[in-house]
Amino acid sequence: MKPNSNIDLSSVQWRKSSYSNGTGGECVEVASSLKDRVPVRDSKNPEGPALVFPTRAWALFVTSL
């Protein structure tokens, strides 16, 4: 998968995983408001990088869990 640094994530609505805990561990946030892409980031570092997956790849990953 090629990095795509030209995707604007400044206005997406992030939601934290229900498996994230309040002690600072295992914190993942995902946004589902982009067409054909699903950005994922570490909620402990919201200004840091995000991984952006094609929607189908993300769906296959989540289904396999």
LINLINHU-V791989 format. One record per residue. N is the residue number from 1. RES is the residue in one letter. D_CENTER is the distance of its C-alpha to the mean C-alpha in whole Angstrom. Layout:
BEGIN
n res d_center
N RES D_CENTER
N RES D_CENTER
END
This chain:
BEGIN
n res d_center
1 M 15
2 K 16
3 P 14
4 N 14
5 S 14
6 N 16
7 I 13
8 D 13
9 L 10
10 S 13
11 S 14
12 V 10
13 Q 10
14 W 8
15 R 9
16 K 9
17 S 10
18 S 13
19 Y 14
20 S 13
21 N 17
22 G 18
23 T 20
24 G 17
25 G 16
26 E 13
27 C 11
28 V 7
29 E 5
30 V 3
31 A 6
32 S 8
33 S 11
34 L 11
35 K 14
36 D 13
37 R 9
38 V 6
39 P 4
40 V 1
41 R 5
42 D 8
43 S 9
44 K 13
45 N 12
46 P 11
47 E 13
48 G 12
49 P 10
50 A 6
51 L 6
52 V 7
53 F 8
54 P 11
55 T 11
56 R 14
57 A 12
58 W 9
59 A 12
60 L 14
61 F 12
62 V 12
63 T 16
64 S 17
65 L 16
END
